[in-house]
Each structure stands twice: as C-alpha cells, then as structure tokens.
C-alpha cells in the first residue's frame, strides 16, 4: 500500500470483486466451467484483503491517535455491519426477481448484476475519492565493496577459524586488525 497508495489498492479491490462475480456468472458445476468457480475463490482472497485490510491500515495511518479506535470501529460497522445488511437485502431482491417458486432460474444474470454493481461502485470510488499519496522511501545504507567483503565473507571465515581448536595468534591478530579497520563488533 505504501507503494501504490490507498486509492489504487481500493480500485484493485473493486476490480477483483467484479472479476469474482464475473467468474461466478460464467462458471458452472460441471465440466470446464468449474475452473471459473475455483478462480473466483482465488480472487476472493485478493478482493477481501485489499478492501478490508488496506482500509484498516489506511485508517490506522491517517486517523489521529485520539480517535483511531473509533475510526476503526466505524469502518468495520459501515462495511461489515450496515454494508452487509443493505447488500444482503439488495442481493435478495435481485435473486427474488430471477426466481420462480423459490428456485433461482438464472444464476448467471444474478452474478452479472452483482459484477456490474461492483463495477459502478468502483468507478464512483475512483471519481469521488481524492487523496494525495506520497510514497515512503526507505533510506538504505550504501556499503562499499570492502565492507561487504569483510562483513559477509571474511568475518564468517575468521570467526570459524577463531572458534576452532587450533587457533593461532596470527589469526587472532589478523581478525583484530580487520575488526578495527571496518569497525566490526
């Protein structure tokens, strides 16, 4: 999330939801269409995690410490509480419309409607959510070739030599010189 920003991550999440519901629409219980059902289950992890986890992380980063817990609670209440209730009733209406005598007659149409709904919500999010992302750059220490050679090659060899039973004073003194020159602890 620190690389792409919350807006891109959430848009990826909405695209994953569209893809998931689209896979359900073209999937089926027999033959090759089963592959699409399996793919929808794989995409579900990305859709769920990108939305819920990135949303929670965004709130944890942006909310002031004094209201951080309340902000997390509101986010969860809106997505997993109110959002689930409204979504459940809406999905129930779509399914009831495509049912006869309590049996769904057109599952592909239901899943296509759900995919279209997720697509519309994703587009609305992309158009209305404005946040300036600033990528965080990690400062890395640049080591010279000699430091790398000493730390990762010479130091382990010298430590093995020192720990062996046949230590000689020359090995110890050479190690002390290397340690002093490269400030090895």
C-alpha positions in Angstrom: 0.0 0.0 0.0 2.9 2.3 0.7 4.0 1.9 -2.9 0.7 2.3 -4.8 -1.5 4.3 -2.4 -4.9 3.6 -0.9 -6.8 4.7 -4.0 -5.1 2.3 -6.4 -5.3 -0.5 -3.9 -9.0 0.0 -3.3 -9.6 0.2 -7.1 -7.8 -3.1 -7.5 -10.1 -4.5 -4.8 -13.2 -3.4 -6.7 -11.8 -4.9 -9.9 -11.2 -8.1 -8.0 -14.9 -8.1 -6.9 -16.0 -7.6 -10.5 -13.8 -10.4 -11.6 -15.0 -12.7 -8.8 -18.7 -12.1 -9.6 -17.9 -12.4 -13.4 -16.3 -15.8 -12.8 -19.4 -16.9 -10.9 -21.5 -15.8 -13.8 -19.6 -17.9 -16.4 -18.8 -20.7 -14.0 -20.8 -23.9 -13.6 -20.9 -27.1 -11.5 -19.8 -29.5 -14.3 -17.0 -29.7 -16.9 -14.7 -26.8 -17.8 -16.8 -24.0 -16.1 -15.7 -25.4 -12.7 -12.4 -23.8 -13.4 -14.1 -20.4 -13.2 -15.6 -21.2 -9.8 -12.2 -22.2 -8.5 -10.7 -18.9 -9.9 -13.5 -16.9 -8.2 -12.4 -18.4 -4.9 -8.8 -17.5 -5.5 -9.7 -13.9 -6.5 -11.9 -13.6 -3.3 -8.8 -13.5 -1.1 -7.5 -10.5 -3.0 -10.8 -8.8 -3.1 -11.5 -9.2 0.6 -7.9 -8.4 1.8 -7.3 -5.5 -0.5 -10.6 -3.9 0.7 -10.8 -4.7 4.4 -7.1 -4.8 5.3 -6.0 -1.8 3.3 -8.9 0.2 4.6 -8.0 -0.7 8.1 -4.3 0.2 7.5 -5.3 3.5 5.9 -7.3 4.4 8.9 -4.6 3.4 11.3 -2.1 5.6 9.4 -4.4 8.6 8.9 -6.6 8.9 12.0 -5.3 10.9 14.9 -4.3 8.7 17.9 -7.2 10.1 20.0 -9.9 8.7 17.6 -8.1 5.8 16.0 -10.1 3.1 17.7 -13.4 4.9 17.0 -12.4 5.3 13.3 -11.6 1.6 13.0 -14.9 0.8 14.6 -16.9 3.0 12.3 -15.1 1.5 9.2 -15.9 -2.0 10.4 -19.5 -1.1 11.2 -20.1 0.5 7.8 -18.5 -2.3 5.8 -19.3 -5.5 7.8 -22.4 -4.2 9.5 -24.6 -1.7 7.6 -22.9 -2.6 4.3 -23.7 -6.3 4.8 -27.3 -5.6 5.7 -28.0 -3.3 2.8 -26.1 -5.6 0.4 -27.9 -8.7 1.7 -31.3 -7.1 1.1 -30.3 -5.8 -2.3 -28.9 -9.3 -3.3 -32.2 -10.8 -2.0 -34.2 -8.6 -4.3 -32.1 -9.5 -7.3 -32.3 -13.2 -6.5 -36.1 -13.0 -5.9 -36.5 -11.3 -9.3 -34.7 -14.2 -11.0 -36.6 -16.9 -9.1 -39.7 -18.9 -9.7 -41.4 -20.7 -6.8 -38.4 -20.1 -4.6 -35.9 -21.6 -7.1 -33.4 -19.4 -8.8 -33.8 -19.8 -12.6 -31.0 -17.6 -13.8 -27.8 -17.5 -11.7 -25.6 -16.1 -14.4 -27.9 -13.0 -14.6 -27.7 -12.5 -10.8 -23.9 -12.8 -10.8 -23.7 -10.4 -13.7 -25.8 -7.8 -11.9 -23.6 -8.2 -8.8 -20.5 -7.7 -11.0 -22.0 -4.6 -12.7 -22.9 -3.2 -9.3 -19.3 -3.7 -8.0 -18.0 -2.0 -11.2 -20.3 1.0 -10.8 -19.2 1.4 -7.1 -15.5 1.1 -8.1 -15.9 3.8 -10.8 -17.8 6.0 -8.3 -15.0 5.5 -5.8 -12.3 6.3 -8.4 -14.1 9.5 -9.3 -15.0 10.8 -5.8 -12.1 9.7 -3.5 -9.3 12.2 -3.5 -6.2 11.6 -1.5 -2.7 12.6 -2.4 -0.4 9.6 -2.0 3.2 10.2 -1.1 5.4 7.1 -1.4 7.6 6.5 1.5 11.2 5.9 0.5 13.3 3.8 2.8 16.8 5.1 3.4 19.3 2.4 2.8 22.9 2.4 3.9 25.2 2.1 0.9 28.1 -0.2 1.7 31.4 -0.2 -0.1 32.7 -3.3 -1.7 35.3 -3.7 1.0 32.7 -3.5 3.8 30.6 -6.1 2.1 33.6 -8.4 1.5 34.7 -8.1 5.1 31.2 -8.4 6.8 29.8 -11.2 4.7 32.9 -13.2 3.6 36.0 -12.5 5.7 34.2 -12.1 9.1 32.4 -15.5 9.0 35.6 -17.3 7.9 37.6 -15.6 10.6 35.0 -16.4 13.2 35.2 -20.1 12.2 39.0 -20.0 12.4 38.8 -18.4 15.9 36.4 -21.0 17.2 38.4 -23.9 16.1 40.7 -25.7 18.5 43.8 -24.9 16.5 43.7 -21.2 16.9 46.9 -19.4 16.3 47.9 -16.0 17.4 48.3 -14.8 13.8 44.7 -15.5 13.0 43.5 -13.7 16.1 45.7 -10.7 15.5 44.6 -10.5 11.8 41.0 -10.6 12.9 41.7 -7.8 15.3 43.2 -5.7 12.5 40.1 -6.4 10.3 37.7 -5.6 13.1 39.5 -2.3 13.9 39.7 -1.2 10.3 36.0 -1.9 9.5 34.6 -1.3 13.0 33.2 -4.8 13.3 31.6 -5.8 16.5 
